[in-house]
């Protein structure tokens, strides 16, 4: 996929939703993936049923309140969001989660929240942050990794949760370590390697601090 195709299919829809992608600006050492968290890791969140009046507006309001209170946004309103390395949409991933097992996994992208934004409406409708307006599906993280925000759609409504310091959670770290031990045709090798490199780097930092 060329630069122009990615700009047309991915970056322009996100900009219309109020997210400006900043290329090649993800901080070194960023945690590649977050999963396996439990209730004790949660640091806030909200839920809305699909029949909630003004659903998209309510979702946007609560997302922004959570983004500010949790520290997702820095002083320039920048943060990280997971985007496909190609153009495989969130909707396609939900429809057939294993069809992309041979493709490159999702990667973090650095974005800036513009003055006019609509994450839960136009953003979700872009097909990279959800299925359609009012049906979001995305993962976001603060530039310093201090908070992770996840939105998902369930049977009756939308759930958005915040996880504080995911890189310190024993539940999450145990889950990531398990990915490297599992032999599954549905786990991308590049994805496993990124996690292994991050875990090794984290262990190296811990050893250095203990020797200091």
N, C-alpha and C positions, 0 to 999 in steps of 0.2 A: 504494500500500500504506500502510495506516494504522499508527500507532504501536503499537496493540494487536496487530495482526496480526504485525508484526515481532517484538514481544516474545514472542508465543506461538510463532512458527515458528523464530526465530533465537536470541534472547537467552536464553530459558529453557533450551533444550537445552544451550547453552554453559555456563550456570551449573551445570547438573547435572553437567557434565564438570569443573567447578572453575574456570571462567573467568568473572569478573565484568566485564562491559563497562562502561567509564567513558565516558559520552557526551560528545561535543564536547570532547575533551581530547587530540587528536593534536597534537604539537608543530609549530609553524610551520616551514616549510621542509623537511618530511619528504620524502625521496626517494619518488616515487610508485610506482615499479616497479623490480624488479631482474631482469635476465636477461642472457644473453650471457657469463656468467662462465666461466672456464676453470680448469684444474688449478692454475695458479699463484695463483689468487685464493682457493683453499680454505684454511680454517684449522681443519680438523677435520671429524669426522663419523663415521658408523657405518652398518653394513648388517646386516640379519638376513633369513635365508631364511624363507619362510612356514611351513616345517616345524620351525622352532626351538621347542623346548619352552618353555612359558610365554611365548609370543611377546609378548602385550600387556604383561605385566609387565616383560619385558626391554626392550621399546621405551620404556616409561615411565621406567625406571631410567636408560637411556642418554640419553634426551632431557633429563632433569633434570640429569644430570652435564654434558652439553654446554651446556645453558642457563646453568649456573653458571660453568663454566670459561671460556666464551666471552664472558661479560658480557651475555648476552641480558636477564637480569633485573636491575632496579635494586634499591635497598635496600628498596623496598616490594613487590618481586616483580611489578613492572609492566613491560609490554612492548607491542609492537604486533603485531596479527595481521590478515591480509587477510580481509575478509568481503565478501559481495556487498552492493551497495547495495539490492538487492531481496531476493528469497527463492530465487533460483536456486541450487541445491545444487552442491556439487563433483561429485557423481555425474552430474548432468545435464550439467555442463560437459564431463566426460570422454566421455559418450555422444554428444554432439553439440556440439563446441566452437564451432561457428559459429552455432548457433541463437540465441545471445544477442548477436549482433553489433550489433543495434540498441538494446540495453539499456545502462543505465549500467554501467561496469566496476566491478571490485572496488575497495574503498577500505580504507585502514588504519583499524583501530579500536584504541583503547587498552584493555587488559585488565589485570586483576589476578589472579594465581594464588592461589586460595584454599587453605586448609589441606588440604581433601579434594579431590583432583583425579584425573582419569583421562583425560589427553590422547589417548592411543593407543587407549583402549577406548571409553568413552562419548563422548569428543570426536570421534573418527573416525566413530563411529556416528551423530553428530548430522547427518551429511551435509554439514556446512559445513567440517569439518576432515578429511574423508576420505570413503571409500565405505562402510565399515562397520568394526567393531572389528578392529584389527590391519591395517587397510588405510588408513593416513593419507594425506592430501594437503593440505598447508598451507604458508603462507609467514608467517614471523615476523621481526620486527626489533627491535633495542634502541631505546629511546626516543631515544637520541642518535645513532642510525644507525650505530653502530660495528660492528655485526655483523648479518648476515642469515642466517636458518636456514630451510632448505627441506626438506620431507618429500615423498617421492613413492613410488609403488608401481610396481614393474617386473614382468617376467614371472615371476621366481623369488623376489622378496623386496622388502623395504622399504629404501630408501636415504634417509639424512638427512645433509645437508651444512651446513657453516657457512662463510660468506664474510665475511672481515674487511674493514671499511671499503669497502663496495661503491661509495660515492660517489667513491672515489679510483681505482677500477679502470679502466684504459684500455679493457679489453675491454668492460666493462659500459657505460661512457660512449659508446663507439663504437656499441654496439648500440642504445642509446637514441636517439642522434642519427640512426641509420638508420631508426628507426620514423617519424620525421617526414618522411623523404624517400620512404618507400614509399607508393605509391598502391594500397591494397588495400581491397576492400569489407568485409573481415573485421576491419579495424582501426577501432575506435570513434573518432569524431572528438573526443569529450570526452576520451578517453584520451590521444590525441595532443596535445591542447591542454595537458593537465596536465603531460605530460612536457616539452613545449616551454617552458612557464612555469618549471618547475623548472630546466631547463638554462640558461635566460636568467638566472634569479636567481643560479645558481651562478657563471656567467660574470661577472655584476656584482660579486659578492663578491670574486672573484679580482682584478678590475680595481681595486677599492677598496683591497685589501691591497697591491697593487703600487704604488699612488700614495701610500700612507702613509709 
